[in-house]
Amino acid sequence: MDKPGLKFTPVFIYSLSAVACFVWMAVWISTKQITRFDNAIIALVQGYESPALTFIMKFFTFIGSTPCVAVLAILVMVFLYKVLHHRMELIVFLVVVVGTPLLNVLLKSLFRRQRPTIHRLIEQAGYSFPSGHSMEAFAFYGVLTFLLWRHIPTRPGRTLLLIFSALMILAIGVSRIYLGVHYPSDVLGGYFVSAFWLGLTIWIFQWYQERRQK
């Protein structure tokens, strides 16, 4: 029987669309025409500033930080290996979660965009585009949803999983805008490039699974 080749599946189209959106965002940023969009969203988000909301946003930023994601990732890896006994899924998780910050460092070094200075509530070093917190949040909760989906038999359970992941991704991204350390376009760019990396990894994983079965 012939071995199946890589096919242009919906996951591949999704990944390709995500990288196209990232390139479009990068070009838009390079032309400086995105300033009006960024400033309008920053003004809207920071317009809700209050002590209580600042505390909440700092919490979500902490949840999305690399040290916190690393601890959560270790817990997930233990669960995948010890409880579900899924070694291949563990490799997928590692590729997505470990590859994302490395990709972020590479892209930030390439674009070298300075962080906003409009109204900062915390200090943050390094370049701005794309947002590392947003990339790691999308990658972590995205791959977690993909891996847990098949183990949740009910529609309400799967719906709750999707809602939880989407809210975490959104909250972490918005927290970076609220705290004044990222432009909205940094956050969107982070989502797009992580969507590409996640989709590409899942595409290759599905191809490998199909190849093994045949």
C-alpha positions in Angstrom: 0.0 0.0 0.0 1.3 3.5 -0.9 2.3 5.7 2.0 0.1 8.8 2.3 1.7 12.0 1.4 1.2 15.4 2.9 -2.2 16.7 1.9 -3.7 20.2 1.8 -6.1 19.5 4.6 -8.3 22.2 6.4 -5.6 22.4 9.1 -3.0 23.3 6.5 -5.3 25.9 5.0 -5.8 27.3 8.4 -2.1 27.5 9.1 -1.4 29.1 5.7 -4.2 31.7 6.3 -2.7 32.5 9.7 0.8 33.2 8.4 -0.7 35.3 5.6 -2.5 37.4 8.2 0.7 37.8 10.1 2.6 39.0 7.0 -0.2 41.4 6.3 0.0 42.7 9.9 3.8 43.1 9.6 3.5 45.0 6.4 0.8 47.2 7.9 3.0 48.0 10.9 6.0 48.8 8.6 4.0 51.5 6.8 3.1 53.3 10.0 -0.5 53.4 8.9 -1.5 51.2 11.8 -0.9 53.9 14.4 -4.4 55.2 14.4 -5.9 51.7 14.9 -3.5 51.0 17.7 -4.1 54.3 19.5 -7.8 53.9 19.3 -7.8 50.4 20.8 -5.4 51.4 23.5 -7.6 54.4 24.5 -10.6 52.2 24.6 -9.0 49.5 26.8 -7.2 51.8 29.1 -10.3 53.9 29.4 -11.7 51.3 31.9 -8.7 51.7 34.2 -9.4 51.1 37.9 -7.4 49.6 40.8 -9.5 46.4 40.7 -9.1 45.9 37.0 -5.4 46.7 37.1 -5.0 43.9 39.7 -7.0 41.5 37.5 -4.9 42.4 34.4 -1.7 42.0 36.3 -2.9 38.5 37.3 -3.6 37.5 33.7 -0.2 38.9 32.6 1.4 36.7 35.3 -0.5 33.7 34.1 0.8 34.3 30.6 4.4 34.9 31.6 7.0 32.4 30.6 7.8 31.0 34.1 4.1 30.4 34.8 3.5 28.8 31.4 6.6 26.6 32.0 5.1 25.3 35.3 1.7 24.7 33.7 3.4 23.0 30.8 5.2 20.6 33.2 1.9 19.7 34.8 0.3 19.0 31.5 3.2 16.9 30.3 2.9 14.8 33.5 -0.8 14.4 32.9 -0.3 13.4 29.2 2.4 10.9 30.1 1.3 9.4 33.4 -2.5 9.6 33.1 -3.4 9.4 29.4 -0.2 7.5 28.5 0.1 9.5 25.2 3.7 9.8 24.2 3.0 11.2 20.7 0.6 13.8 22.1 3.4 14.8 24.5 5.8 15.4 21.6 3.2 17.6 19.8 2.7 19.6 23.0 6.4 20.0 23.5 7.0 21.1 19.9 4.2 23.8 20.1 5.0 25.1 23.6 8.9 25.1 23.3 8.9 26.3 19.7 6.7 29.3 20.4 9.0 31.3 22.6 12.0 30.5 20.3 10.0 31.8 17.3 9.0 34.9 19.3 12.7 35.7 20.1 13.6 35.3 16.4 10.7 37.5 15.2 11.3 40.2 17.8 15.0 40.4 16.7 13.9 40.7 13.1 11.3 43.4 13.5 12.8 45.3 16.5 9.6 47.3 17.2 9.8 49.5 20.2 7.2 49.2 23.0 4.4 51.8 23.4 5.1 54.7 25.8 1.6 56.2 26.0 0.6 55.0 29.5 2.5 52.2 31.1 1.3 50.6 34.3 4.2 48.2 34.5 7.7 48.1 33.1 8.8 45.6 30.5 12.1 45.3 28.6 12.6 44.0 25.1 11.0 44.6 21.7 7.3 44.7 21.2 6.3 42.8 18.0 4.9 40.2 18.2 3.7 39.9 21.8 5.3 36.9 23.5 2.5 36.6 26.1 -0.1 36.5 23.3 1.9 33.9 21.4 2.5 31.6 24.4 -1.2 31.9 25.5 -2.5 31.0 22.0 0.0 28.2 21.6 -0.5 26.7 25.1 -4.3 26.9 25.3 -4.7 26.0 21.6 -2.7 22.8 21.8 -4.3 21.9 25.1 -7.7 22.2 23.5 -6.6 20.1 20.6 -5.2 17.3 22.8 -8.0 17.2 25.3 -10.9 17.5 22.8 -11.0 13.7 22.0 -11.1 12.9 25.7 -14.2 14.9 26.4 -17.2 12.9 25.1 -20.0 15.4 25.6 -20.8 18.5 23.6 -21.2 20.7 26.7 -17.8 19.6 28.0 -16.2 20.5 24.7 -18.0 23.8 24.6 -16.7 24.7 28.0 -13.2 23.7 27.0 -13.4 26.0 23.9 -14.8 28.9 26.0 -12.2 28.6 28.7 -9.3 28.5 26.2 -10.7 31.4 24.2 -11.2 33.5 27.3 -7.7 32.8 28.6 -6.1 33.7 25.3 -8.2 36.9 25.0 -7.7 38.0 28.6 -3.9 37.5 28.5 -3.7 39.5 25.2 -5.9 42.3 26.5 -3.9 42.5 29.7 -0.8 43.4 27.7 -2.7 46.3 26.0 -4.3 47.5 29.3 -0.9 47.5 31.1 0.6 49.6 28.3 3.4 47.3 27.3 2.1 46.2 23.9 0.2 47.7 20.9 -3.0 45.9 19.9 -1.2 45.0 16.6 1.5 43.2 18.7 -1.2 41.1 20.3 -2.9 40.3 17.0 0.4 39.5 15.4 1.2 37.1 18.2 -2.1 35.3 17.8 -1.5 35.0 14.0 2.0 33.6 14.2 1.1 31.1 17.0 -2.0 30.0 15.0 0.4 29.3 12.1 2.8 27.3 14.3 0.0 25.4 16.0 -1.7 24.6 12.7 1.6 23.5 11.1 2.4 21.2 14.0 -1.0 19.6 14.1 -0.9 19.2 10.3 2.3 17.2 10.4 1.1 15.2 13.4 -2.1 14.2 11.6 -0.1 13.2 8.6 2.2 11.1 10.7 -0.8 9.4 12.4 -2.3 8.6 9.1 1.0 7.2 7.8 1.3 5.0 10.9 -2.2 3.6 10.5 -1.7 2.7 6.8 
